[in-house]
Amino acid sequence: MVRIGLLGCGFIGKVHAKAYAQIPDAKVVAVVDRDSGRAKEVAEELGAEVVPVVDDLLSRQDIDMVDVCLPTYLHADHVIAAARARKHVLCEKPMALSLEQADAMIEATEQAGVAFMVGHTLRFWPEYVAIKDLVSRGELGKPVAVAATRLGTAPTWSWDRWLLDPERGGGAVPDLHIHDIDYIAWLLGKPRSVMARGVRSANGCWDHVFTTLDYGDGAAAFAEGTFLVPPSFPFTMTFRAICENGTAEFVFRSGVNIEARAESGNTLTVYRKEGTVTHPEVAKEDAYKAELEYFVRCIEEGRRPEITTPGDARLSLEIVLAAVRSLESGDVVRM
């Protein structure tokens, strides 16, 4: 049994709490949140204890792992503190807001000898996993061009609107766009260069972005992300991999965010060069449960996560920061 301390009981903290409740080998034993009422609500659902401050949670001997579901600008300090307390650490994406913070997090967890993973959920989302498997097995040949879209309304529900603050959340590019950037990097690796164009909101964040990733003689990649559609617009994400011998496409339009998954809103289609069109069966498992269960299993088995490594998370952050530099300068940014 892996015993967990949950830092943050906001939106994503509640998503993680719900997932842990479905994992037999995981038990949340303590939670911390600045909102005591919210912490009490989550704790009661899980049969956990509310702890007033983070240091008290980290000092407990009955906690093996810490799940950091705090605002992005707090990630680095809390991951480093958890590592120094010899706790395994899962951290919600994005890893941090700077590469200096990311490097400090990696160094701290490596020195402490603890497992560390950043929650890049698409690496566990069934349809995205299916496309990755098709490409990795070479069934469709070499990828030639890939395109991703992620369209959502502004997360004004976040505490003190931190997600829309350039210094605390960074807006759509590091919070939303990084989902697709990370997945593209999982498929294709590190790009040669990045070019981005977009729209800056009144808050100072780039909240609509078009990013092109150049892989030289390899595949070209494109991703679009936004926080600018109105609340009436359904959350939309699509991914298309055009390969030498066929194309795989996933289309999702349902609810108001990535967590509002409706089976009727999911379509994965594979178009093969010889003319066949198929709809592969994919697992119905919730991606968050799969992600957290994988990390729990890694801890139980004493191994480091491989599906998402700290280096992978750092690369995704490096790419989105390059996109921001391109947005600011208007230039192509070499990686």
C-alpha positions as CSV (number, residue, x, y, z in Angstrom):
1,M,0.0,0.0,0.0
2,V,1.4,3.4,-1.0
3,R,0.3,6.1,1.5
4,I,-0.2,9.5,-0.1
5,G,-0.1,13.2,1.1
6,L,-2.2,15.4,-1.2
7,L,-1.0,19.0,-1.5
8,G,-3.9,21.1,-2.9
9,C,-7.6,20.2,-3.1
10,G,-8.6,22.5,-5.9
11,F,-9.8,21.4,-9.3
12,I,-7.0,19.0,-10.2
13,G,-6.6,17.9,-6.6
14,K,-10.2,16.7,-6.6
15,V,-9.6,14.9,-9.9
16,H,-6.7,13.1,-8.4
17,A,-8.5,12.4,-5.2
18,K,-11.3,10.7,-7.1
19,A,-8.8,8.6,-9.1
20,Y,-6.9,7.5,-5.9
21,A,-10.2,6.3,-4.5
22,Q,-10.4,3.7,-7.3
23,I,-6.8,2.4,-6.9
24,P,-6.6,-0.5,-4.4
25,D,-2.9,-0.1,-3.6
26,A,-3.2,3.7,-3.0
27,K,-4.4,5.5,0.2
28,V,-4.6,9.2,0.7
29,V,-3.9,9.6,4.4
30,A,-3.5,13.4,4.7
31,V,-4.4,16.5,2.7
32,V,-3.4,20.2,2.8
33,D,-5.2,23.2,1.3
34,R,-5.3,26.9,2.1
35,D,-9.1,26.6,2.1
36,S,-9.9,24.5,5.2
37,G,-13.5,23.8,4.0
38,R,-12.3,22.4,0.8
39,A,-9.6,20.3,2.5
40,K,-12.2,18.9,4.9
41,E,-14.5,18.0,2.0
42,V,-11.8,16.0,0.2
43,A,-10.5,14.4,3.4
44,E,-14.0,13.2,4.4
45,E,-14.5,11.6,1.0
46,L,-11.2,9.8,1.3
47,G,-11.1,9.0,4.9
48,A,-8.0,11.1,5.2
49,E,-6.8,13.7,7.8
50,V,-6.6,17.4,7.2
51,V,-3.2,18.8,8.0
52,P,-2.8,22.5,8.6
53,V,0.5,23.2,7.0
54,V,2.7,21.4,4.4
55,D,5.7,21.0,6.7
56,D,3.5,19.0,9.1
57,L,2.5,16.7,6.3
58,L,6.1,16.2,5.0
59,S,7.3,15.3,8.5
60,R,4.9,12.4,8.8
61,Q,6.3,8.9,8.8
62,D,3.1,7.3,7.5
63,I,3.4,9.1,4.1
64,D,5.4,7.5,1.2
65,M,4.4,9.8,-1.6
66,V,3.4,13.4,-2.1
67,D,1.1,14.6,-4.9
68,V,1.7,18.3,-5.7
69,C,-1.6,19.7,-7.1
70,L,-0.8,23.3,-6.2
71,P,-0.6,26.3,-8.6
72,T,2.3,26.1,-11.0
73,Y,4.4,28.8,-9.4
74,L,4.5,26.7,-6.2
75,H,5.6,23.5,-7.9
76,A,9.3,23.8,-7.6
77,D,9.5,24.7,-3.9
78,H,7.1,21.9,-2.8
79,V,8.7,19.2,-5.0
80,I,12.1,20.1,-3.6
81,A,10.8,20.1,-0.1
82,A,9.1,16.7,-0.6
83,A,12.3,15.2,-2.0
84,R,14.3,16.5,0.9
85,A,11.8,14.8,3.2
86,R,12.5,11.6,1.3
87,K,9.0,11.3,-0.2
88,H,8.3,10.1,-3.8
89,V,6.8,12.9,-5.8
90,L,4.1,13.3,-8.4
91,C,3.7,16.8,-9.7
92,E,0.9,18.1,-11.8
93,K,1.9,19.6,-15.2
94,P,3.5,21.9,-16.2
95,M,6.6,21.0,-14.3
96,A,7.5,24.6,-13.5
97,L,7.6,28.0,-15.1
98,S,11.4,28.1,-15.8
99,L,14.1,25.6,-16.8
100,E,16.1,26.7,-13.7
101,Q,13.3,25.6,-11.5
102,A,12.9,22.3,-13.5
103,D,16.6,21.6,-13.1
104,A,16.5,22.2,-9.4
105,M,13.5,19.8,-9.0
106,I,15.3,17.1,-11.0
107,E,18.5,17.6,-9.0
108,A,16.7,17.4,-5.6
109,T,14.7,14.2,-6.5
110,E,17.8,12.5,-7.9
111,Q,19.9,13.4,-4.8
112,A,17.2,12.1,-2.5
113,G,16.8,8.9,-4.5
114,V,13.1,9.2,-4.8
115,A,10.8,8.5,-7.8
116,F,9.6,11.7,-9.5
117,M,7.0,12.1,-12.3
118,V,5.1,15.0,-13.8
119,G,1.5,14.4,-14.7
120,H,1.4,14.6,-18.5
121,T,-2.0,13.0,-18.9
122,L,-2.1,12.4,-22.6
123,R,0.6,9.8,-22.3
124,F,-2.1,7.8,-20.5
125,W,-5.2,8.9,-22.5
126,P,-6.4,5.8,-24.3
127,E,-6.8,7.2,-27.8
128,Y,-3.4,9.0,-27.6
129,V,-1.8,5.8,-26.3
130,A,-3.3,3.9,-29.3
131,I,-1.9,6.4,-31.8
132,K,1.5,6.3,-30.1
133,D,1.4,2.4,-30.3
134,L,0.5,2.5,-34.0
135,V,3.4,4.9,-34.8
136,S,5.9,3.0,-32.6
137,R,5.0,-0.3,-34.2
138,G,5.5,1.2,-37.6
139,E,2.0,0.1,-38.8
140,L,1.4,3.3,-40.6
141,G,5.0,4.0,-41.6
142,K,7.0,7.0,-40.8
143,P,5.1,10.1,-39.6
144,V,5.2,12.9,-42.2
145,A,3.1,15.6,-40.6
146,V,1.2,15.8,-37.3
147,A,-1.3,18.3,-36.1
148,A,-3.0,18.9,-32.7
149,T,-5.8,21.2,-31.5
150,R,-6.9,22.1,-28.0
151,L,-9.7,24.7,-27.6
152,G,-11.0,25.6,-24.2
153,T,-12.6,28.5,-22.3
154,A,-10.5,30.6,-19.9
155,P,-10.2,28.9,-16.5
156,T,-11.6,31.8,-14.5
157,W,-12.6,29.4,-11.8
158,S,-9.0,29.1,-10.6
159,W,-8.2,30.5,-7.2
160,D,-7.5,34.3,-7.5
161,R,-7.4,33.6,-11.3
162,W,-3.8,32.4,-10.9
163,L,-3.9,30.4,-14.1
164,L,-4.4,33.7,-16.1
165,D,-1.6,35.5,-14.3
166,P,1.7,35.7,-16.3
167,E,3.8,35.3,-13.2
168,R,1.9,32.5,-11.5
169,G,0.3,30.3,-14.2
170,G,1.4,31.8,-17.5
171,G,-1.9,31.4,-19.4
172,A,-2.7,29.0,-22.2
173,V,0.8,28.2,-23.4
174,P,2.3,26.5,-20.4
175,D,-1.0,25.3,-18.9
176,L,-3.0,24.1,-21.9
177,H,-0.8,24.1,-25.0
178,I,1.8,22.0,-23.2
179,H,-0.5,18.9,-23.4
180,D,-0.1,18.7,-27.1
181,I,3.6,19.9,-27.2
182,D,4.4,17.1,-24.7
183,Y,2.6,14.5,-26.8
184,I,4.2,15.6,-30.0
185,A,7.6,15.4,-28.3
186,W,6.7,11.8,-27.1
187,L,6.0,10.9,-30.7
188,L,8.8,12.7,-32.5
189,G,11.4,13.8,-30.0
190,K,13.1,17.2,-29.7
191,P,12.4,19.6,-32.6
192,R,15.1,21.5,-34.5
193,S,13.3,24.8,-34.1
194,V,10.1,26.4,-32.9
195,M,8.0,29.2,-34.4
196,A,4.9,30.5,-32.7
197,R,2.3,33.2,-33.5
198,G,-0.7,34.1,-31.3
199,V,-2.9,36.5,-29.5
200,R,-2.1,38.1,-26.2
201,S,-4.9,38.7,-23.7
202,A,-5.4,41.9,-21.7
203,N,-3.9,40.0,-18.7
204,G,-0.5,39.8,-20.5
205,C,-0.7,36.0,-21.3
206,W,-0.5,34.5,-24.7
207,D,-3.9,32.9,-24.7
208,H,-4.2,31.8,-28.3
209,V,-1.2,30.2,-29.9
210,F,-0.2,28.5,-33.2
211,T,3.1,26.6,-32.9
212,T,5.1,25.0,-35.7
213,L,7.8,22.5,-34.8
214,D,10.5,21.8,-37.4
215,Y,12.1,18.4,-37.4
216,G,14.3,19.0,-40.4
217,D,14.1,16.0,-42.7
218,G,11.7,14.3,-40.2
219,A,8.0,15.1,-39.7
220,A,6.6,18.6,-39.4
221,A,4.3,19.3,-36.5
222,F,1.7,22.0,-35.7
223,A,-0.4,22.7,-32.6
224,E,-3.1,25.2,-31.8
225,G,-4.3,26.1,-28.3
226,T,-6.6,28.6,-26.9
227,F,-8.3,29.9,-23.7
228,L,-10.3,32.4,-25.8
229,V,-13.4,30.5,-26.9
230,P,-16.6,31.4,-24.9
231,P,-18.1,29.1,-22.2
232,S,-20.7,27.9,-24.7
233,F,-18.0,26.4,-26.9
234,P,-17.5,22.7,-26.2
235,F,-14.0,21.7,-25.1
236,T,-12.3,20.4,-28.2
237,M,-9.1,18.4,-28.7
238,T,-8.0,16.7,-31.9
239,F,-4.9,15.0,-33.1
240,R,-3.9,13.8,-36.6
241,A,-0.8,11.8,-37.5
242,I,-0.3,11.7,-41.3
243,C,2.2,8.8,-42.0
244,E,3.7,7.3,-45.1
245,N,1.1,4.4,-45.2
246,G,-1.9,5.9,-43.5
247,T,-3.4,8.5,-41.2
248,A,-4.7,8.2,-37.6
249,E,-7.1,10.8,-36.3
250,F,-8.7,11.4,-32.9
251,V,-11.5,13.9,-32.4
252,F,-13.0,14.9,-29.1
253,R,-15.7,17.6,-28.5
254,S,-17.6,17.3,-25.2
255,G,-18.2,19.2,-22.0
256,V,-16.2,22.2,-20.8
257,N,-12.7,20.7,-20.2
258,I,-10.5,17.7,-20.6
259,E,-11.9,16.0,-17.6
260,A,-15.5,16.0,-19.0
261,R,-15.0,12.9,-21.0
262,A,-18.1,11.5,-22.7
263,E,-17.7,8.3,-24.6
264,S,-20.0,9.6,-27.4
265,G,-17.6,12.4,-27.9
266,N,-14.6,10.3,-28.7
267,T,-13.6,9.1,-32.1
268,L,-10.4,7.4,-33.2
269,T,-10.2,6.5,-36.9
270,V,-7.4,4.9,-38.9
271,Y,-7.3,5.5,-42.6
272,R,-4.8,3.1,-44.3
273,K,-3.1,3.6,-47.6
274,E,-4.8,0.5,-49.2
275,G,-8.2,2.1,-48.6
276,T,-9.4,0.5,-45.4
277,V,-11.0,2.6,-42.6
278,T,-11.1,1.3,-39.1
279,H,-12.1,2.5,-35.6
280,P,-9.7,0.7,-33.3
281,E,-11.0,-0.4,-29.9
282,V,-9.4,1.5,-27.0
283,A,-9.4,1.0,-23.3
284,K,-12.2,2.9,-21.5
285,E,-10.1,3.5,-18.4
286,D,-9.9,7.1,-17.1
287,A,-6.5,8.6,-18.0
288,Y,-6.0,10.1,-14.6
289,K,-6.5,6.8,-12.8
290,A,-4.1,5.1,-15.3
291,E,-1.5,7.8,-14.7
292,L,-1.7,7.7,-10.9
293,E,-1.9,3.9,-10.8
294,Y,1.2,3.7,-12.9
295,F,3.2,5.9,-10.6
296,V,2.0,4.0,-7.5
297,R,3.0,0.8,-9.2
298,C,6.5,2.2,-9.9
299,I,6.9,3.0,-6.2
300,E,5.7,-0.4,-5.1
301,E,8.2,-2.1,-7.5
302,G,11.1,0.2,-6.7
303,R,11.6,1.5,-10.2
304,R,11.7,4.9,-11.9
305,P,8.8,5.9,-14.2
306,E,9.6,5.5,-17.9
307,I,6.5,6.5,-19.6
308,T,7.1,10.1,-18.4
309,T,10.6,10.8,-17.1
310,P,11.7,14.1,-15.5
311,G,13.7,14.7,-18.6
312,D,10.7,14.3,-20.8
313,A,8.8,16.9,-18.7
314,R,11.8,19.3,-18.9
315,L,11.9,19.0,-22.7
316,S,8.2,19.8,-23.0
317,L,8.7,22.9,-20.8
318,E,11.7,23.8,-22.9
319,I,9.6,23.7,-26.1
320,V,6.8,25.8,-24.7
321,L,9.2,28.4,-23.3
322,A,10.8,28.5,-26.8
323,A,7.2,29.1,-28.2
324,V,6.8,32.0,-25.8
325,R,10.1,33.5,-26.9
326,S,9.0,33.2,-30.5
327,L,5.7,34.8,-29.6
328,E,7.5,37.7,-27.9
329,S,10.2,38.2,-30.6
330,G,8.5,37.1,-33.8
331,D,11.5,35.0,-34.6
332,V,12.1,31.3,-35.1
333,V,13.8,29.9,-32.0
334,R,16.5,27.2,-32.5
335,M,16.4,24.5,-30.0
